[in-house]
Amino acid sequence: MLQQIAWADEIRDPGEFAILDKPVELDPKAEKMAHALVESMLGEFNHVEHTDTYVERVRELVNAKAAGTPVTVREEKAATEDVSDLLAKLEESVRRHPAGKGTAKAKTKTPARKRSPAA
């Protein structure tokens, strides 16, 4: 879902962007593709299809509290696994995966032995 908020502190002066001082060359194929993408996304907006569930839940909570109904707060589940060494866990995951066999460590060639002259 796309959302656009135009608060005063979020609007930036176009002069801040140095790229606007330079002429922009567009590839005709890329421009045509961009137009096609925008055209494919256009349509009638039906506000009934989009609901703000957060606002609805807050309203329900406020109404419940105003009515004197006891409100219980769901507690967040604590992380049960130690992720202090994430890289080691990722490497182990790659080693365990069937498609990743042998890709976790770089393979090195053993140097060829020098042959002694035939006696």
C-alpha positions in Angstrom: 0.0 0.0 0.0 1.3 3.4 -0.9 0.9 6.4 1.5 1.9 10.0 1.0 2.1 12.5 3.7 3.1 16.1 2.9 4.0 17.6 6.3 5.9 20.9 6.1 9.0 19.3 7.6 9.0 16.6 5.0 8.9 19.0 2.0 12.4 19.9 0.8 13.5 22.8 -1.3 14.2 21.7 -4.9 17.4 23.8 -4.8 18.9 21.2 -2.4 19.3 18.7 -5.2 22.3 19.3 -7.4 21.1 17.0 -10.1 18.3 19.5 -11.0 21.0 21.9 -12.4 22.1 19.3 -15.0 20.1 18.4 -18.1 18.8 14.9 -18.0 19.1 12.6 -20.9 16.4 9.9 -21.0 16.7 6.7 -23.0 13.6 6.5 -25.2 13.1 2.8 -24.4 13.3 3.4 -20.7 10.9 6.4 -20.9 8.4 4.4 -22.9 8.7 1.6 -20.3 8.2 4.0 -17.4 5.1 5.5 -19.1 3.7 1.9 -19.6 4.3 1.1 -15.9 2.5 4.2 -14.7 -0.4 3.6 -17.1 -0.7 0.0 -15.9 -0.9 1.2 -12.3 -3.6 3.8 -13.0 -7.2 3.1 -12.0 -10.1 4.4 -10.0 -9.5 4.7 -6.3 -12.1 3.0 -4.2 -11.6 4.0 -0.5 -13.8 1.2 0.7 -11.1 -1.3 -0.4 -8.5 0.2 1.8 -9.0 0.4 5.6 -6.7 1.7 8.3 -6.8 -1.2 10.7 -4.5 0.6 13.2 -6.9 3.4 13.6 -9.8 0.9 13.9 -8.0 -1.0 16.6 -7.2 2.2 18.6 -10.8 3.3 18.3 -12.0 0.0 19.7 -9.5 0.3 22.5 -10.6 3.8 23.4 -14.3 2.8 23.3 -13.7 -0.2 25.4 -11.8 1.8 28.0 -14.6 4.5 28.0 -17.2 1.8 28.6 -15.2 0.5 31.5 -14.3 -2.8 29.9 -11.0 -4.2 31.2 -8.4 -4.1 28.5 -5.5 -6.7 28.3 -2.3 -5.9 26.5 -0.6 -8.6 24.6 3.0 -9.0 25.6 5.8 -9.3 23.0 7.5 -12.6 22.8 11.1 -12.5 23.8 13.8 -13.7 21.4 14.7 -17.2 22.4 17.7 -17.7 20.3 21.1 -16.0 20.7 22.0 -14.1 17.5 25.2 -12.6 18.8 27.3 -14.4 16.1 25.0 -13.9 13.1 27.7 -14.6 10.5 28.6 -18.0 12.0 24.9 -18.9 12.0 24.5 -17.9 8.4 27.6 -19.9 7.4 26.2 -23.0 9.3 22.9 -22.5 7.5 24.6 -22.5 4.1 26.6 -25.6 5.0 23.4 -27.5 6.1 21.5 -26.6 3.0 21.7 -29.3 0.2 22.3 -26.7 -2.5 25.0 -25.0 -0.4 27.3 -28.0 0.1 30.9 -26.9 -0.2 30.1 -23.2 -0.9 30.6 -22.0 2.7 34.4 -22.3 2.5 36.6 -21.5 -0.5 38.1 -24.5 -2.1 41.9 -24.4 -2.4 44.0 -26.5 -4.8 46.9 -28.4 -3.3 50.2 -27.5 -5.1 51.5 -30.1 -7.5 54.6 -32.0 -6.3 57.8 -31.5 -8.1 59.0 -34.6 -9.7 62.6 -35.6 -9.2 64.6 -36.4 -12.4 64.4 -40.0 -13.3 67.4 -41.9 -12.1 
